[in-house]
Amino acid sequence: MKTRNLLILLPVVALTMGSCAKIKEALVVKQDVSFTINLPVTVNEPLLKSNAAVINASKTFDPAEDAGVQAMIEKIQGFAMNSLTITVTAISDAPVTLTNASLAITADVNGQTLTVTIPMDGTYNDGDSKTISEDDFATLELMLDALVPITTTLTGNTDKSPVSFTLETTLDTKVTIGIFGGE
């Protein structure tokens, strides 16, 4: 008799456990969200003896202040990076060559400074872009999950002065939203 009851109870328990996972899955929505950070760069420094001018430009972006994020901020469970694209636009005197150049993306998360550094050496025409590999996505996801300000800083040299351009950094993400709130 006990064995029969156990055999009946086992499938019921298995169904219940499987159903809980399905219910939890149904209460979560995933939505595409893109963040674009437009970093204006203006170089007016005289060219050095090496025929290069110094670049040092920064811009801070707060994902928590994004209108789309604010609408669901209490229900956000996390971000997953889909892609990171950097595009050079609005070049005043194209092409522009960047040397010893890097884009640092930084954020302070729980007292620790997280940084992703992207090499930017190359010659760019208006609209040229580069897509960044997934190697640094986990660090970017930690920054976004914390919903803290993120700073982009371009440093290096350029072959022209004066010159101006915009460095457009686009973080394409998928945000997980809990119907009844974040976890």
C-alpha positions, -999 to 999 in steps of 0.1 A, spaced: 0 0 0 28 24 9 46 16 -23 15 23 -43 9 57 -26 46 65 -32 42 57 -69 12 79 -72 28 107 -52 61 108 -73 45 119 -106 24 145 -87 56 160 -71 74 159 -104 45 177 -121 44 204 -94 81 210 -96 80 213 -134 49 236 -132 67 260 -108 95 265 -133 69 271 -160 50 296 -139 81 315 -130 91 316 -166 57 330 -176 61 358 -150 93 371 -167 94 392 -198 125 400 -219 127 432 -238 153 447 -261 167 480 -248 195 501 -264 216 527 -247 235 552 -269 263 574 -254 273 602 -278 307 615 -268 316 647 -286 354 650 -292 369 684 -301 407 687 -306 421 722 -308 456 714 -295 485 722 -317 501 692 -334 531 678 -315 565 672 -331 552 637 -339 524 653 -360 498 642 -335 474 661 -312 462 648 -278 427 636 -273 410 634 -239 372 635 -239 347 620 -214 309 617 -211 289 601 -183 256 583 -189 232 571 -162 211 541 -174 187 547 -144 177 580 -159 167 565 -193 130 569 -198 125 533 -208 144 520 -178 126 543 -154 92 529 -165 103 495 -153 131 501 -128 114 483 -99 109 452 -120 143 448 -136 160 416 -128 190 421 -150 206 430 -184 222 407 -210 244 423 -236 235 416 -272 262 438 -288 284 468 -284 290 490 -314 312 521 -316 306 545 -345 326 576 -355 303 603 -368 302 640 -377 339 642 -385 348 678 -394 378 668 -415 376 632 -426 393 608 -425 407 610 -390 434 587 -377 436 578 -341 468 564 -326 476 552 -291 438 555 -287 415 537 -264 379 540 -252 375 532 -215 340 524 -202 340 527 -164 315 525 -135 317 523 -97 298 492 -86 296 484 -49 328 503 -41 347 487 -70 357 505 -102 349 483 -132 366 491 -165 363 478 -201 391 492 -224 386 491 -261 415 498 -285 405 525 -310 436 529 -332 428 532 -369 417 556 -396 380 564 -396 357 580 -422 323 594 -412 300 565 -402 328 539 -397 320 515 -369 334 486 -350 316 459 -332 332 447 -300 336 410 -291 317 394 -263 348 391 -241 338 421 -219 301 416 -219 300 402 -184 316 434 -170 293 456 -189 263 436 -176 275 441 -140 276 479 -147 241 479 -162 226 457 -135 239 481 -108 221 510 -126 249 534 -118 264 561 -139 287 548 -167 316 570 -180 331 567 -215 365 583 -219 385 585 -252 422 591 -249 450 590 -274 462 610 -304 449 622 -337 466 632 -369 447 665 -372 440 696 -353 416 713 -352 392 684 -357 359 673 -341 338 642 -343 314 622 -322 321 588 -308 287 570 -306 288 540 -283 257 518 -285 250 491 -260 222 468 -273 208 447 -244 180 424 -235 165 433 -201 148 407 -180 117 421 -163 98 403 -135 60 409 -138 58 413 -100 92 430 -95 129 424 -96 147 396 -77 
